[in-house]
Amino acid sequence: MTDRAMAIATKVEAFVRNEVIPYEKDSRLGFHGPEDALVRELRAKAHMAGVLTPHILQDGSHLTQRETAIVLIKTGLSPLGPLACNTAAPDEGNMYLLGKVGSAEQKSRFLEPLVSGEARSAFFMTEPAETGGAGSDPSMMQTTCRLDGNHWVINGRKKFITGADGARVGIVMARSDDGACMFLVDLPDPAIRTVRVIDTIDSSMPGGHAEVDIVDLRVSADQMLGASGEGFAYAQIRLSPARLSHCMRWLGLAMRAHEIATDYACRRHAFGKPLVDHEGVGFMLADNLIDLKQAELMIDWCAGVLDTGSLGTAESSMAKVAVSDALFRVADRCVQVMGGTGVSGDTIVEQAFREIRAFRIYDGPTEVHKWSLAKKIKRDWKGGQA
């Protein structure tokens, strides 16, 4: 690992542990995520500490994926860490996409406010199942766009749009006669109306997850990201790194939950000795160590693949499945080790359990990734028979 990445990661960890963790009981933490006032306060502290958007360097270049991993793992030590350091979803993935595909004008207008931490963003892709819209299968997209002079007119409904409430930058996916398209949108816009913010199991993301109606949204042609019909190709540029950065952040949180459960098991006595000395408890913590290390190695392996320039579609699917399932086992064991305390709000362990459970759905459920990998296995077999 490079010296620069190690130095950044060390600095980030100190900031998260010393400055961010004390905010975990803040009254501005709501059911649908932290209030924006809290996010701004934390980002101001991160800016002062020199750890705001730490994976993007001052010259605009990006750390490698392997370097990014050790930094984002440290931001994840608190549910608030990625928000404070500006490495949270969906902003981190949106910044990556804009950096790769956006024009110079689009980067100036939409990317710079995200990198500086001044603005939040939302990625409008998923649609309601009730309308037969796009979920894990984006080819089912129902939202349409049509060219009208020098503008595109967009209509549709989106669901589970993370951070839409309060975002200033939107990336909207819609379907033209050419295929999928992406548009950059200034938010709020009266043509994008929040129907509701959905009650979900997780609570770490500002703005929660919204259902929105898009009615006759007019977007200037120069706000299309790339070319008409290329939206799915651009989504692939974003998806593999975004899947992996989820793994990085939640690994950090699972590591912290394991720290808390270990401390509890070593301090708490029952039946004449510390809990950790009871085989049933000690073995759960040992299993945690194994799962955490395997998750770390899986992330590093996939990051190395992405650093070669490969899209890493299959590799990121494998990493996403392996890491999300392993971290859920870790979080579940932490709750079990701590008993009643584990299901209470006295520590962040119960939140870690909730957040990591939802992570098994984010960016494609485990079963969809396995199905995709099974199709690849069949394709590769057929190719071997030719």
VOMIRO-591721 format. One record per residue (C-alpha): residue in three letters; x negated, y negated, z negated; chain. Coordinates in Angstrom, 2 decimals, decimal comma, padded with zeros to 5 digits. Last residue first. Layout:
N
ALA/X/Y/Z/A
...
This chain:
386
ALA/016,64/024,01/029,37/A
GLN/017,08/025,96/026,12/A
GLY/015,05/023,50/024,04/A
GLY/017,23/020,64/025,21/A
LYS/020,30/022,55/024,10/A
TRP/018,77/023,02/020,67/A
ASP/017,89/019,31/020,45/A
ARG/021,45/018,37/021,34/A
LYS/022,84/020,82/018,75/A
ILE/020,56/019,48/016,00/A
LYS/021,48/015,93/017,01/A
LYS/025,17/016,76/016,66/A
ALA/024,48/018,17/013,18/A
LEU/022,64/014,95/012,27/A
SER/025,66/012,87/013,23/A
TRP/027,93/015,16/011,19/A
LYS/025,57/014,83/008,22/A
HIS/025,66/011,04/008,57/A
VAL/029,45/011,05/008,69/A
GLU/029,64/013,34/005,63/A
THR/027,38/011,13/003,51/A
PRO/029,63/008,13/004,12/A
GLY/028,44/005,40/006,50/A
ASP/026,84/002,05/005,75/A
TYR/028,33/001,95/002,24/A
ILE/030,24/005,10/001,17/A
ARG/027,61/006,80/-001,03/A
PHE/026,75/003,29/-002,22/A
ALA/030,17/003,14/-003,94/A
ARG/029,01/005,79/-006,40/A
ILE/025,77/003,84/-006,85/A
GLU/027,70/000,73/-007,89/A
ARG/029,96/002,54/-010,33/A
PHE/027,18/004,52/-012,03/A
ALA/024,94/001,45/-012,18/A
GLN/027,84/-000,41/-013,78/A
GLU/028,14/002,29/-016,45/A
VAL/024,39/002,10/-017,07/A
ILE/024,37/-001,71/-017,34/A
THR/024,50/-001,51/-021,14/A
ASP/027,18/-002,22/-023,77/A
GLY/029,88/-002,08/-021,11/A
SER/030,92/001,37/-022,21/A
VAL/030,80/004,67/-020,32/A
GLY/027,22/005,41/-021,34/A
THR/027,79/004,33/-024,93/A
GLY/030,38/007,07/-025,27/A
GLY/027,86/009,72/-024,20/A
MET/024,39/008,33/-023,52/A
VAL/023,01/011,48/-021,90/A
GLN/026,17/011,86/-019,81/A
VAL/026,02/008,30/-018,46/A
CYS/022,36/008,75/-017,55/A
ARG/023,17/012,09/-015,92/A
ASP/025,75/010,45/-013,68/A
ALA/023,33/007,69/-012,69/A
VAL/020,66/010,21/-011,74/A
ARG/023,09/012,40/-009,79/A
PHE/024,30/009,30/-007,99/A
LEU/020,69/008,44/-007,21/A
ALA/020,15/011,85/-005,60/A
ASP/023,29/011,60/-003,45/A
SER/022,44/008,10/-002,25/A
VAL/018,80/009,02/-001,60/A
ALA/019,37/012,23/000,35/A
VAL/022,24/010,93/002,46/A
LYS/020,67/007,56/003,26/A
ALA/017,27/009,09/003,92/A
MET/018,65/011,65/006,34/A
SER/020,69/009,01/008,15/A
SER/017,67/006,70/008,22/A
GLU/015,60/009,47/009,83/A
ALA/018,25/010,22/012,43/A
THR/018,55/006,60/013,53/A
GLY/014,89/005,69/013,12/A
LEU/015,11/002,87/015,65/A
SER/011,41/003,53/016,27/A
GLY/009,02/000,58/016,15/A
THR/006,31/002,48/014,26/A
ASP/007,32/000,60/011,09/A
LEU/010,72/002,29/011,24/A
VAL/009,04/005,70/010,81/A
GLY/006,99/004,43/007,87/A
ALA/010,14/003,11/006,23/A
CYS/011,69/006,57/006,61/A
TRP/008,76/008,21/004,79/A
ASP/008,62/005,55/002,05/A
ILE/012,36/005,87/001,42/A
MET/012,15/009,67/001,23/A
LEU/009,18/009,41/-001,16/A
GLU/011,06/007,11/-003,53/A
ALA/014,17/009,30/-003,41/A
GLN/012,09/012,40/-004,20/A
LYS/010,49/010,58/-007,10/A
LEU/013,83/009,48/-008,52/A
ASP/015,34/012,95/-008,11/A
ILE/012,45/014,64/-009,94/A
LEU/012,40/012,09/-012,75/A
ASN/016,15/012,45/-013,16/A
ASP/015,86/016,22/-013,41/A
ALA/013,48/015,69/-016,34/A
LEU/016,04/013,38/-017,96/A
MET/018,70/016,07/-017,59/A
PHE/016,25/018,66/-018,98/A
GLY/015,69/016,57/-022,10/A
VAL/019,42/016,36/-022,76/A
GLY/020,26/020,06/-022,53/A
GLU/016,95/021,01/-024,13/A
HIS/017,62/019,02/-027,28/A
ASP/014,39/017,18/-028,06/A
VAL/015,59/014,16/-026,08/A
LEU/018,55/013,83/-028,45/A
PRO/016,22/013,13/-031,36/A
LYS/016,39/015,72/-034,19/A
GLY/018,56/017,01/-037,02/A
PHE/021,80/017,80/-035,25/A
ALA/021,91/014,36/-033,62/A
HIS/019,39/011,53/-033,48/A
ARG/019,39/008,55/-031,10/A
ARG/016,07/006,81/-030,53/A
CYS/014,50/009,05/-027,86/A
ALA/017,77/009,68/-026,04/A
TYR/018,67/005,98/-026,02/A
ASP/015,26/004,94/-024,68/A
THR/015,53/007,60/-021,98/A
ALA/019,03/006,46/-021,03/A
ILE/017,85/002,85/-020,72/A
GLU/014,83/003,75/-018,60/A
HIS/016,97/006,05/-016,44/A
ALA/019,41/003,18/-015,83/A
ARG/016,46/001,01/-014,80/A
MET/015,22/003,61/-012,34/A
ALA/018,75/003,92/-010,95/A
LEU/018,86/000,15/-010,44/A
GLY/015,55/000,16/-008,57/A
LEU/016,64/003,09/-006,44/A
TRP/019,79/001,10/-005,67/A
ARG/017,73/-001,69/-004,12/A
MET/015,55/000,57/-001,98/A
CYS/018,35/002,82/-000,76/A
HIS/020,39/-000,21/000,30/A
SER/017,26/-001,41/002,11/A
LEU/017,23/001,88/004,00/A
ARG/020,76/001,60/005,28/A
ALA/020,05/-002,00/006,31/A
PRO/016,87/-000,97/008,15/A
SER/018,83/001,67/010,11/A
LEU/021,92/-000,48/010,70/A
ARG/020,53/-003,74/012,04/A
ILE/018,92/-002,66/015,31/A
GLN/021,78/-000,18/015,76/A
ALA/024,29/-003,01/015,47/A
TYR/022,46/-004,82/018,26/A
ALA/023,00/-001,84/020,57/A
PHE/026,65/-001,69/019,54/A
GLY/027,12/-005,37/020,35/A
GLU/025,66/-005,21/023,86/A
GLY/028,94/-005,70/025,74/A
SER/028,55/-009,46/026,12/A
ALA/024,96/-010,58/025,69/A
GLY/022,82/-011,71/022,77/A
LEU/024,62/-013,07/019,71/A
MET/027,50/-015,10/021,06/A
GLN/027,37/-018,57/019,56/A
ASP/026,40/-020,16/022,90/A
ALA/029,85/-019,24/024,23/A
SER/031,50/-021,50/021,64/A
VAL/033,82/-019,63/019,29/A
ARG/037,58/-020,09/019,13/A
LEU/039,35/-017,95/016,53/A
ASP/042,84/-017,29/017,84/A
VAL/043,95/-015,43/014,68/A
ILE/041,44/-013,48/012,59/A
ASP/043,15/-011,91/009,59/A
VAL/040,99/-010,92/006,63/A
GLU/040,65/-008,10/004,11/A
ALA/037,95/-008,90/001,61/A
HIS/035,24/-007,06/-000,31/A
GLY/033,86/-008,91/-003,34/A
GLY/033,05/-012,59/-002,96/A
PRO/029,70/-012,23/-004,67/A
MET/028,51/-008,60/-004,73/A
SER/027,92/-006,67/-007,95/A
SER/031,44/-005,49/-008,81/A
ASP/031,86/-001,91/-007,61/A
ILE/034,91/000,34/-008,02/A
THR/037,06/-001,79/-005,72/A
ASP/039,93/-004,26/-006,02/A
ILE/040,34/-005,79/-002,57/A
VAL/040,08/-009,53/-001,98/A
ARG/043,27/-010,39/-000,16/A
VAL/044,64/-011,73/003,12/A
THR/041,65/-014,03/003,66/A
ARG/042,31/-016,16/006,73/A
ILE/039,85/-016,59/009,59/A
ALA/041,34/-019,15/012,02/A
PRO/041,00/-021,84/009,35/A
ASP/037,19/-021,43/009,46/A
PRO/035,06/-021,18/006,33/A
LEU/032,55/-020,42/007,64/A
ASP/030,48/-021,17/010,73/A
VAL/030,57/-018,23/013,13/A
LEU/027,94/-016,19/014,95/A
PHE/029,50/-013,79/017,44/A
MET/028,80/-010,15/018,23/A
CYS/030,19/-008,23/021,20/A
ALA/031,34/-004,66/021,86/A
GLY/032,28/-003,62/025,39/A
ASP/032,33/-005,35/028,77/A
ASP/036,10/-005,99/028,74/A
SER/035,52/-007,61/025,35/A
ARG/035,61/-005,97/021,90/A
ALA/034,91/-007,82/018,67/A
MET/032,22/-007,99/016,00/A
VAL/032,01/-011,12/013,86/A
ILE/028,78/-012,29/012,23/A
GLY/029,73/-014,91/009,66/A
VAL/027,78/-017,71/007,99/A
ARG/029,05/-019,88/005,15/A
ALA/030,28/-017,11/002,85/A
GLY/032,55/-017,96/-000,09/A
ASP/035,07/-015,14/000,34/A
ALA/033,57/-013,06/003,13/A
GLY/031,11/-011,49/000,68/A
THR/031,62/-007,92/001,81/A
ILE/034,22/-007,43/004,52/A
PHE/036,17/-004,39/003,34/A
LYS/038,80/-005,00/006,05/A
LYS/039,01/-006,83/009,36/A
ARG/042,07/-007,86/011,37/A
GLY/042,07/-009,00/014,97/A
ASN/041,90/-011,89/017,42/A
ILE/038,93/-013,68/018,99/A
VAL/038,93/-016,41/021,65/A
TRP/035,58/-016,97/023,36/A
HIS/034,69/-020,46/024,47/A
ASN/033,23/-022,16/027,53/A
GLY/036,34/-021,62/029,62/A
ASP/038,47/-019,02/027,86/A
LEU/036,55/-015,75/027,55/A
ARG/038,35/-012,98/025,72/A
CYS/037,63/-011,31/022,39/A
THR/039,43/-008,37/020,81/A
THR/039,53/-006,76/017,38/A
GLN/040,67/-003,14/017,77/A
MET/037,34/-001,36/017,29/A
MET/037,58/002,42/017,60/A
SER/034,02/002,59/019,00/A
PRO/032,86/001,51/015,53/A
ASP/033,41/005,05/014,15/A
SER/032,61/004,81/010,42/A
GLY/035,39/002,27/010,25/A
ALA/036,91/000,78/013,38/A
GLY/040,65/000,29/013,62/A
GLY/043,56/002,70/013,78/A
THR/045,86/-000,03/012,45/A
GLU/046,37/001,61/009,04/A
ALA/042,65/002,45/008,88/A
PRO/041,97/-001,26/008,48/A
GLU/038,89/-002,67/010,26/A
THR/035,14/-002,64/009,55/A
MET/032,96/-005,07/011,56/A
PHE/032,85/-008,58/010,08/A
PHE/029,36/-009,06/008,61/A
ALA/029,34/-011,76/005,92/A
SER/026,86/-014,47/004,99/A
ARG/025,65/-016,49/002,02/A
ALA/024,08/-019,94/002,21/A
GLU/021,35/-022,03/000,57/A
GLY/019,06/-019,04/-000,01/A
SER/016,33/-020,53/002,18/A
VAL/016,40/-017,46/004,42/A
LEU/020,18/-017,75/004,81/A
PRO/020,15/-021,49/005,63/A
GLU/017,37/-020,79/008,20/A
LEU/019,26/-018,02/009,97/A
PHE/022,41/-019,83/011,12/A
ARG/021,53/-023,15/012,74/A
SER/017,78/-022,83/013,29/A
LYS/017,98/-019,15/014,14/A
GLN/020,86/-019,77/016,53/A
GLU/018,91/-022,51/018,32/A
ALA/015,83/-020,28/018,69/A
SER/018,01/-017,46/019,98/A
GLY/019,04/-014,64/017,67/A
VAL/018,13/-010,97/018,33/A
LYS/015,35/-009,87/015,97/A
GLY/015,44/-012,59/013,31/A
LEU/019,21/-012,66/013,49/A
LEU/019,35/-008,92/012,81/A
TYR/016,92/-009,07/009,87/A
MET/018,74/-012,03/008,33/A
ASN/022,03/-010,16/008,67/A
GLY/020,55/-007,11/006,95/A
GLU/019,27/-009,16/004,01/A
ASP/022,49/-011,17/003,80/A
PRO/024,85/-008,16/003,61/A
ALA/023,45/-007,03/001,27/A
ALA/021,06/-008,52/-001,26/A
THR/017,43/-009,64/-000,85/A
ASN/017,98/-013,26/-001,87/A
CYS/015,81/-013,05/-005,01/A
ALA/018,66/-013,95/-007,38/A
LEU/021,22/-011,88/-005,50/A
PRO/018,88/-008,88/-005,26/A
GLY/018,16/-009,12/-009,01/A
LEU/021,73/-009,44/-010,24/A
PRO/022,40/-005,68/-010,38/A
SER/019,08/-005,53/-012,25/A
LEU/016,04/-003,38/-011,41/A
GLY/017,08/-003,83/-007,78/A
THR/014,63/-006,70/-007,14/A
LYS/011,81/-004,26/-007,98/A
ILE/013,00/-001,70/-005,43/A
LEU/013,24/-004,55/-002,92/A
VAL/009,51/-005,31/-003,28/A
ILE/008,32/-001,70/-003,08/A
ALA/010,46/-001,10/-000,02/A
THR/009,56/-004,30/001,82/A
GLU/005,95/-003,15/002,01/A
ARG/006,99/000,13/003,64/A
GLN/009,36/-001,77/005,95/A
THR/006,60/-004,15/006,97/A
LEU/006,84/-007,60/005,47/A
HIS/008,55/-010,08/007,76/A
SER/007,05/-013,07/009,54/A
GLY/008,63/-016,50/009,13/A
ASP/005,33/-018,30/008,45/A
GLN/006,30/-018,57/004,77/A
LEU/006,74/-014,82/004,42/A
ILE/010,02/-012,91/004,49/A
HIS/010,18/-010,05/001,96/A
PRO/010,07/-012,50/-000,97/A
THR/013,41/-014,17/-000,15/A
LEU/013,04/-016,29/-003,31/A
VAL/010,14/-015,05/-005,46/A
GLY/008,11/-018,24/-005,99/A
ALA/009,14/-018,68/-009,63/A
MET/010,77/-022,07/-008,93/A
HIS/012,65/-020,54/-005,99/A
ALA/013,75/-017,62/-008,13/A
LYS/015,06/-020,03/-010,79/A
ALA/017,03/-021,94/-008,16/A
ARG/018,28/-018,62/-006,85/A
LEU/019,62/-017,70/-010,28/A
GLU/021,51/-020,97/-010,63/A
ARG/022,92/-020,71/-007,12/A
VAL/024,12/-017,15/-007,76/A
LEU/025,75/-018,22/-011,02/A
ALA/027,61/-021,04/-009,30/A
ASP/028,63/-018,57/-006,59/A
GLU/030,57/-016,53/-009,12/A
PRO/029,33/-012,99/-009,66/A
GLY/031,39/-010,14/-008,20/A
HIS/035,03/-009,28/-007,62/A
PHE/035,74/-008,28/-011,22/A
GLY/033,83/-011,33/-012,41/A
LEU/030,39/-012,16/-013,74/A
ARG/030,54/-015,85/-014,67/A
SER/030,69/-015,01/-018,38/A
ASP/027,03/-013,96/-018,30/A
LYS/026,27/-010,56/-019,86/A
GLU/023,74/-009,53/-017,18/A
TYR/022,14/-013,00/-017,29/A
PRO/019,35/-011,89/-019,66/A
ILE/018,26/-009,40/-016,92/A
VAL/017,41/-012,21/-014,49/A
GLU/014,61/-014,17/-016,15/A
ASN/012,22/-011,77/-017,88/A
ARG/012,89/-008,43/-016,18/A
VAL/013,75/-009,84/-012,77/A
PHE/010,88/-012,36/-012,78/A
ALA/008,27/-009,85/-013,95/A
GLU/009,43/-007,37/-011,31/A
VAL/009,26/-009,99/-008,57/A
LYS/005,69/-010,98/-009,44/A
THR/004,54/-007,37/-009,48/A
ALA/006,29/-006,71/-006,16/A
ILE/004,68/-009,76/-004,53/A
ALA/001,20/-008,72/-005,68/A
MET/001,72/-005,13/-004,56/A
ALA/002,93/-006,31/-001,17/A
ARG/-000,09/-008,58/-000,68/A
ASP/-002,53/-005,88/-001,81/A
THR/-001,24/-003,49/000,82/A
MET/000,00/000,00/000,00/A
